[in-house]
Amino acid sequence: MSKSKNPDRPYHIIVWGATGFTGSLVAEYLAQHAPKNVKFAIAGRSQKKLEDVRNKVAKLAPERKNIPLIIADSGDEASLDKLVSQTRVIISTVGPFLKYGIPLVGACVRNQTDYVDITGEPPFIREIIDKYHDEAVKNGTFIVPSCGFDSLPSDLGTLLVADHFAKQGKKTASVRMSVDALKGGPSGGTVASLMGVLTETSYKEQWKMLDPYYLNPRDAPKGPDSSIPSFFGYDRDLKKWQTYFVMEAINTRNVRRSNALLGLAYGPDLRYTETHGQPGFLSASAISVGSAVAGTMMVVPPFQWAAKWAANKFIPAGTGPTRKEIEEGFFRVKLVGEAVKEANEEKPLKAIATVTGVQDPGYGETSKMLSESALCLALDRDRLSTKEAGSFAGKVNGGVVTAASSMGMVLVERLRKAGMGFEVQNV
């Protein structure tokens, strides 16, 4: 892999959608934490809104007061080509991605510009895989969706477990991810994306999405996972009741895609599930029943319309948690892994990984994860195929990929240095 991709372009990173709630947080993060020699610009449709973001960022990082502004239009192919041809990496926060994101991915592939985003929309990822994966593989472009809270803790946490076992000469048989603690608030953009998947995806496609291997390569063998998610149970290893986790629909499919892209290197029959830990039986029971009822209701058009109306009224696009709420947020997820049991073993080797963040997971930590993913592609490409990337390095060199399969342990180390926790040990 080349030392850096497109080193002669004027920018390392362009933030597309910088005037949105999450996009402005990303601009702030880069201004405050990116190396001084990193050149980045912010882009959107409105000059005035971009100037407002730049002025806000300047108050936090005066040395970045002259961030370049770029005007572009997601509906204009020539405009997008001009935008992406100026940078090594595009960060996109413009959702709903199924509605607005596909032309930008196409421009990135045509112009061999690496791309990261924060989508949690499985049908969007499926569509860009079908349209652009093969071409991106051929020209060595990394298209990396879901680089925020969906789905980095799950994706990199599973990588951490599998890498830990691989160093001990083991394959991974199963990983159970549980949200152990979480404090954070919703934003209008996130809710709009969720409503978009529910209301603008055909019933036929929603049926396909039930396949646990929905995002895997079409020709990849399927594993043992069920289409029915984990709804209720007691985890003896974590000593907590478990219930349904709303983000499992995207996270589980990204984790399985990572293993598939890596040639089933984690394990040929990997089983992966996600749940949300609860303090007691009663709360777990109530949430499980509520999740089942809500999920059933949301496939019925009148309830979909009512939910969309309520979302637009009470959590409109461009809104989100206050700065104080973001700073007071946090998350902790735990992943229980079991290695493939050898014939001479009484019981399989087991390990527990913990991934932590110290701000609101959907915004403070997501802006960190997304920005560090972009910085990894912009600055660390020469390391992604070396042993620094972990036990599975060098297997993926382009395409519509995942963070774990493309950046591996190099990204984990970046995030550790940025304040996130990644720990794993045998138990």
C-alpha positions in Angstrom: 0.0 0.0 0.0 1.3 3.4 -0.8 2.7 5.6 2.0 -0.2 8.1 1.5 -3.0 8.3 -1.1 -3.3 11.5 -3.1 -0.5 13.4 -1.2 -0.5 16.3 -3.6 -4.1 17.3 -3.0 -4.6 20.6 -1.0 -6.4 19.1 1.9 -6.0 16.0 4.1 -9.7 16.1 5.1 -12.9 17.8 4.0 -15.9 17.7 6.3 -19.1 17.5 4.2 -22.2 18.5 6.2 -20.3 20.8 8.6 -23.3 23.0 9.2 -25.3 20.1 10.8 -25.2 19.2 14.4 -22.7 16.4 14.2 -20.7 18.0 11.4 -20.0 21.1 13.5 -18.8 18.9 16.3 -16.4 17.1 13.9 -15.1 20.5 12.7 -14.5 21.5 16.4 -12.7 18.2 17.1 -10.4 18.5 14.1 -9.6 22.1 15.0 -8.7 21.2 18.5 -7.1 17.8 18.1 -5.7 17.2 14.6 -2.0 17.7 14.2 -1.0 21.3 13.2 0.2 20.2 9.8 -3.2 18.7 8.9 -5.1 20.8 6.4 -8.8 20.5 6.5 -11.8 22.4 5.1 -15.5 22.4 5.8 -18.1 22.1 3.1 -21.8 22.5 2.6 -24.5 24.3 0.6 -24.7 27.6 2.5 -21.8 30.0 2.7 -23.5 31.9 5.6 -24.0 28.7 7.7 -20.4 27.6 7.0 -19.1 31.0 8.1 -21.1 30.6 11.3 -19.5 27.3 12.0 -16.0 28.7 11.3 -16.6 31.5 13.7 -17.8 29.1 16.4 -14.7 26.9 15.9 -12.4 30.0 16.0 -13.6 30.7 19.6 -12.4 27.2 20.6 -9.3 27.1 18.5 -8.1 30.6 17.5 -5.2 29.1 15.5 -7.8 27.6 13.1 -9.8 30.8 12.5 -9.2 30.7 8.8 -10.6 27.2 8.0 -11.3 27.1 4.2 -15.0 27.0 3.2 -16.2 25.0 0.1 -19.7 25.3 -1.4 -21.1 22.1 -3.1 -24.4 20.5 -4.0 -25.2 16.9 -3.4 -27.5 16.9 -6.4 -24.8 18.1 -8.8 -22.3 15.5 -9.9 -19.8 17.9 -11.2 -19.9 19.8 -7.9 -19.2 16.7 -6.0 -16.4 15.6 -8.2 -14.7 19.0 -7.7 -15.3 18.7 -4.0 -13.8 15.3 -3.4 -10.9 15.8 -5.9 -9.4 18.3 -3.5 -8.8 16.0 -0.5 -7.4 12.7 0.6 -10.4 11.9 2.8 -14.1 13.0 2.9 -16.0 12.9 6.2 -19.7 12.8 5.6 -22.3 13.6 8.2 -25.1 14.3 5.8 -28.1 12.1 6.4 -30.4 10.4 5.9 -27.7 8.7 3.9 -30.1 6.6 1.8 -31.6 9.9 0.6 -28.6 12.1 0.2 -25.4 10.0 0.5 -25.1 7.8 -2.6 -23.9 10.4 -5.1 -21.1 11.4 -2.8 -19.9 7.9 -2.5 -19.9 7.6 -6.3 -17.8 10.7 -6.6 -15.3 9.4 -4.1 -14.9 6.2 -5.9 -14.5 7.9 -9.3 -11.9 10.3 -7.9 -10.2 7.7 -5.6 -10.9 9.7 -2.5 -11.2 7.7 0.8 -14.5 8.2 2.6 -15.9 7.8 6.2 -19.3 8.5 7.6 -21.6 7.8 10.6 -24.5 6.0 8.9 -26.6 3.5 10.8 -28.7 2.7 7.7 -28.2 -0.9 6.5 -30.0 -0.4 3.1 -27.7 2.5 2.3 -24.6 0.4 2.9 -26.1 -2.5 0.9 -26.7 -0.1 -2.0 -23.2 1.3 -2.1 -21.7 -2.1 -1.8 -23.7 -3.3 -4.9 -22.9 -0.1 -6.8 -19.4 0.7 -5.9 -17.5 -2.0 -4.0 -15.9 -3.7 -7.0 -14.6 -0.4 -8.6 -13.3 0.7 -5.2 -11.4 -2.5 -4.8 -9.8 -2.1 -8.2 -8.6 1.5 -7.6 -7.7 1.0 -3.9 -10.2 3.4 -2.5 -11.5 2.9 1.1 -15.2 3.6 1.5 -15.8 3.1 5.3 -19.4 3.7 6.6 -20.5 3.5 10.2 -17.5 5.1 11.9 -19.3 6.5 14.9 -21.1 4.9 17.8 -22.7 2.8 15.1 -20.6 0.7 14.8 -17.0 1.2 16.0 -17.3 0.0 19.6 -18.9 -3.3 18.3 -16.6 -3.6 15.2 -13.4 -2.7 16.9 -14.3 -4.5 20.1 -14.9 -7.8 18.2 -11.6 -7.2 16.4 -9.9 -6.7 19.8 -11.2 -10.1 21.0 -10.4 -11.9 17.8 -6.9 -10.4 17.6 -6.3 -11.4 21.3 -7.3 -15.0 20.5 -5.3 -15.1 17.3 -2.1 -14.1 19.2 -2.7 -17.3 21.3 -3.2 -19.4 18.2 -6.9 -19.6 18.5 -9.9 -18.9 16.3 -13.0 -17.1 17.7 -16.1 -19.2 18.1 -18.5 -16.5 19.5 -18.7 -12.9 20.8 -21.5 -11.5 22.9 -21.6 -7.7 23.1 -23.5 -6.0 25.8 -24.0 -2.3 26.5 -23.0 -2.2 30.1 -23.6 1.5 30.8 -24.7 4.5 28.6 -25.7 8.1 29.0 -26.5 10.2 25.9 -29.2 12.0 24.1 -30.7 11.9 20.6 -30.3 14.4 17.7 -32.7 15.3 15.0 -30.4 13.9 12.3 -30.1 10.5 14.0 -33.9 10.3 14.4 -34.4 11.4 10.8 -32.1 8.6 9.6 -34.0 6.0 11.6 -37.3 7.3 10.3 -36.0 7.2 6.8 -35.1 3.5 7.1 -38.5 2.7 8.5 -40.6 4.8 6.1 -38.7 5.0 2.9 -37.4 1.4 2.6 -39.7 -1.0 0.8 -41.2 -3.9 2.7 -39.3 -6.2 0.4 -36.0 -4.6 1.4 -37.0 -4.6 5.0 -37.6 -8.3 4.8 -34.1 -8.8 3.3 -32.7 -6.8 6.1 -33.8 -9.5 8.5 -31.0 -11.7 7.1 -28.2 -11.5 9.7 -25.7 -11.6 6.8 -27.4 -8.8 4.9 -24.2 -6.8 4.4 -21.9 -9.7 3.6 -20.5 -10.3 0.1 -23.2 -12.1 -2.0 -20.9 -15.1 -2.5 -19.7 -15.4 1.1 -20.8 -18.5 3.1 -23.3 -17.8 5.8 -22.7 -18.7 9.4 -24.9 -19.9 12.3 -26.4 -16.6 13.5 -30.2 -16.4 13.6 -32.4 -13.7 12.0 -34.1 -13.3 15.4 -32.1 -10.9 17.6 -31.4 -11.5 21.3 -34.4 -10.1 23.3 -34.1 -11.4 26.8 -31.9 -13.5 29.1 -29.4 -13.6 31.9 -25.7 -13.4 31.2 -23.7 -15.4 33.7 -20.4 -13.9 32.7 -21.6 -10.3 32.9 -23.9 -11.0 35.8 -26.7 -8.9 34.3 -30.1 -9.4 32.7 -30.0 -8.6 29.0 -32.5 -7.2 26.6 -32.8 -6.0 23.1 -30.4 -3.3 21.9 -31.8 -1.0 19.3 -28.5 -0.6 17.3 -27.9 -4.3 16.9 -29.6 -4.2 13.5 -26.7 -2.3 12.0 -23.9 -3.2 14.4 -24.2 -7.0 14.1 -24.2 -6.8 10.3 -21.1 -4.6 10.2 -19.3 -7.1 12.5 -20.2 -10.0 10.3 -19.1 -8.1 7.2 -15.7 -7.5 8.8 -15.2 -11.2 9.4 -16.4 -12.0 5.8 -14.1 -9.3 4.2 -11.2 -10.8 6.2 -11.8 -14.2 4.8 -13.5 -15.5 8.0 -10.2 -14.9 9.7 -11.9 -14.4 13.1 -13.5 -17.8 12.8 -15.3 -19.7 10.1 -18.4 -20.2 12.3 -18.4 -17.0 14.3 -21.5 -16.4 16.3 -22.2 -12.7 17.2 -25.0 -11.1 19.2 -25.7 -7.8 20.9 -27.8 -6.9 23.9 -28.3 -4.1 26.4 -27.5 -4.9 30.1 -30.2 -4.0 32.6 -30.0 -3.7 36.4 -32.7 -6.3 37.2 -35.2 -8.8 36.0 -38.2 -6.4 36.0 -36.6 -3.7 34.0 -35.3 -6.2 31.5 -38.7 -7.8 31.2 -40.4 -4.4 30.7 -37.9 -3.2 28.0 -38.1 -6.6 26.2 -41.9 -6.4 25.9 -41.8 -2.7 25.0 -39.2 -3.3 22.3 -41.2 -6.1 20.8 -44.4 -4.1 20.8 -42.7 -1.0 19.3 -40.9 -3.0 16.7 -44.2 -4.6 15.6 -46.0 -1.2 15.5 -43.3 0.5 13.4 -44.0 -1.8 10.4 -47.5 -0.5 10.2 -47.8 2.7 8.1 -50.1 4.8 10.4 -47.7 4.3 13.3 -44.7 5.1 11.0 -46.4 8.4 10.0 -47.2 9.3 13.6 -43.6 8.6 14.7 -42.2 10.6 11.8 -44.5 13.6 12.6 -43.5 13.4 16.3 -39.8 13.2 15.4 -40.0 16.3 13.2 -41.9 18.3 15.8 -40.0 17.4 18.9 -36.5 16.5 17.7 -36.1 18.4 14.4 -33.0 18.1 12.2 -30.1 20.2 13.4 -30.9 19.8 17.1 -29.1 17.7 19.7 -27.8 17.6 23.2 -26.4 20.7 24.9 -22.6 20.9 25.3 -23.0 20.2 29.0 -25.0 17.1 28.2 -22.4 15.9 25.7 -19.6 16.4 28.2 -21.6 14.5 31.0 -22.3 11.5 28.7 -20.4 8.3 28.6 -20.6 4.7 27.5 -19.2 1.3 28.4 -19.7 -1.9 26.3 -18.4 -5.3 27.2 -17.7 -8.2 24.8 -17.5 -11.8 26.0 -15.5 -13.9 23.6 -15.1 -17.7 23.4 -12.3 -19.3 21.4 -12.9 -22.5 19.4 -12.6 -25.4 21.8 -9.7 -27.8 21.1 -10.2 -31.5 21.5 -7.8 -31.6 24.5 -9.5 -28.8 26.4 -12.1 -29.2 29.0 -13.7 -25.8 28.3 -13.0 -23.1 25.7 -10.7 -20.2 26.3 -12.7 -17.2 27.2 -11.9 -13.4 27.2 -13.7 -10.2 28.0 -13.1 -6.9 26.2 -14.2 -3.5 27.4 -14.7 -0.5 25.2 -15.3 2.9 26.9 -16.0 6.5 26.0 -16.0 9.5 28.2 -18.6 11.7 26.4 -22.1 11.4 24.9 -21.7 8.3 22.7 -23.7 9.6 19.7 -22.1 13.0 19.6 -19.0 13.7 21.7 -17.5 10.2 21.2 -18.9 9.8 17.6 -17.2 13.1 16.5 -14.0 11.7 18.0 -14.3 8.3 16.4 -15.2 9.7 13.0 -12.4 12.3 13.0 -9.8 9.8 14.1 -11.0 7.3 11.4 -10.4 10.1 8.8 -7.0 11.0 10.3 -6.1 7.3 10.2 -6.8 7.1 6.5 -5.2 10.4 5.7 -2.0 9.9 7.8 -1.5 6.2 8.5 -2.1 4.4 5.3 1.5 3.1 5.2 0.8 1.3 8.5 -2.5 -0.4 7.6 -0.9 -3.4 5.9 1.8 -4.0 8.6 1.8 -5.9 11.9 0.8 -2.7 13.6 -2.7 -3.2 12.3 -3.0 -6.6 14.1 -3.3 -10.2 13.3 -5.4 -9.7 10.2 -3.6 -6.8 8.5 -3.2 -6.5 4.8 -6.2 -8.6 3.8 -8.3 -5.6 2.6 -6.9 -2.9 0.4 -10.0 -1.2 -0.9 -13.7 -1.4 -1.4 -16.8 -0.7 0.6 -15.3 -2.0 3.9 -15.5 -1.7 7.6 -13.3 0.1 10.1 -12.0 -3.2 11.6 -11.2 -4.8 8.2 -9.5 -1.7 6.8 -7.8 0.1 9.7 -7.6 -2.5 12.3 -5.5 -2.0 15.4 -4.0 1.2 14.0 -7.3 2.8 14.6 -7.7 1.2 18.0 -4.4 2.8 19.0 -5.4 6.2 17.7 -8.6 6.0 19.7 -6.8 5.0 22.8 -4.5 8.0 22.5 -7.6 10.1 22.0 -9.1 9.0 25.4 -11.2 6.0 24.6 -10.6 2.7 26.5 -9.9 -0.6 24.7 -9.0 -3.5 27.1 -9.1 -7.3 26.8 -8.0 -10.2 29.0 -8.6 -13.9 29.5 -11.0 -14.9 32.2 
